[in-house]
Amino acid sequence: MQRHMDTLPDTLKSQRADTVLRAGTDQPDPGQTDLILHTRTHLQEPSPGGSDPHLPRTLLLLLLSVASAQGVTQNPKDCVVSQSEKGSSVSCHPPAELPSPLPADTFHLVVEFFNLTQLPPDILQGASKLQELHLSSNRLESLAAKFLLPAPGLRVLDLTRNALTGLPPGLFQASAALETLVLKENQLEVLEASWLHGLKALGFLDLSGNRLRKLPAGLLANFTLLRTLDLGENQLETLPPDLLRGPLRLERLHLEGNRLQVLGKELLEPQPDLRYLFLQDNKLAKVAAGAFGGLRQLDMLDLSNNSLASVPEGLWAALAQPGRDMQDGFDISRNPWICDQKLNDLYRWLEATKDKMFSQNDTRCAGPEAVKGQTLLTVAGFQ
């Protein structure tokens, strides 16, 4: 099943998407804005006779209409610069040349699809009002420790699809305002807690699609506002027992596409307000009794495509209760279920919650032989 609700705040991760929602962006259409600016520039040039350069509104609208119909040619080496009440939005794609310096009121900067292994050292010079920085789909191998110092108000940093193997300590020393950090699809094999020091306002952290094999203890110990953590599509076999302990109050946790074999009782206990839990496409063969016991608000659970043959009695008791109806559904398909009496507790739960169940036809018994191939709901109906 596809990942559910997988973008940025507020509809964080509504469906798994390869693109990153540019949170907080409120821009006019770039082409339309550039057209208006281009036309206004020419309209306000003094006429040879020295007459008033400000043309009547009707004529302005007429000329804008003509320009819109005919199009305005833009130099391909220029970045697209749009204006809004917030300031300048600068969007650069090849073959454009990066502007230096940026407009002083730049609040939104996009530099994507360049073959850049390193960023120009002065790329953010003078960009003190910058709020969003999108650097996806380049080939960045490293970042300078002082890279973000000129932009203390930065709220969104998107580094998707680069070649980063690490981050310099101190990178976020002046990034107390940063709310969204996307490091998706880089080449991170290890992660150091010190790399993230200084991120006091972080609410969304995406580390998916890397090569992480383990996580350091205390990684999230100082995060108070983190609501979404995405560790999907890595190579994690185990998780630190204290990973989710601390002041954070997660709402979404993505662990799909790893190599996890066991889900312990302690992992989720510190996060009673978790609403979306994605564990599909792992190698889970064991889920501890009480693993979901503390989850008071769970709306979505995906355990599909694992190695679950059985689960302990009482595992489901806390889920889909009055006030906690798992409104977005659950999926336990494509597991090698052994449909014997040990699943009686699960059968009862499925009968009560089958209207919330995804992939019912793919949730089948692998044994014993008498019921092999039958759906769990069919077997549940016989109990």
VENFEN-V744422 format. One line per field, one symbol per residue. psi: psi as a letter, one per 40 degrees, with the letter a starting at -180 (. if undefined). burial: + if it has 9 or more other ideal C-beta (glycine too) atoms within 8 Angstrom, else -. A space follows every 50 residues. Layout:
BEGIN
psi=???
burial=???
END
This chain:
BEGIN
psi=iiihgfaaidfhfdihieihhghehgiihddddddddddddddehiidee ihehiidddddddddddddeihhhheeiihhiiaddahhhhhiifihhih iiidehehhhgifighdiihdfdehefeehdhhhfifafhdiiidedede geehdhhhfifafheiihhedfdffeehdhhhfhfafhdihhdddehegd ehehhheifafhdiiiiededeheehdhhheifafhdiihdedeiaeigi dhhheifafhdhhidddedegeehdhhheifafhehhihededeheeheh hheifafhdiiihededeifihegefdeiihfifighhgaeeeddddddd deedeehifdeegiheiiddeheiidddddee.
burial=+-+++++++--++-+----+-++---+--+-+++++++++--+------- --+------+--++--++---+-----+++++++--++++++---+-++- -++--+++++++-+-+--+---+++-+-++++++++-+-++++---++-+ ++++++++++-+++++-+++++--++++++++++-+-+--+++-+++++- ++++++++-+-++-++--+++-+-++++++++-+-++-++-+++-+-+-+ ++++++++-++++-+-+++-++++++++++-+-++-++--+++++-++-+ ++++-++++-+---++-+++---+-+--+++++-+-+++---++++++++ +-++-+++++--+++-++--++-++++-++---
END
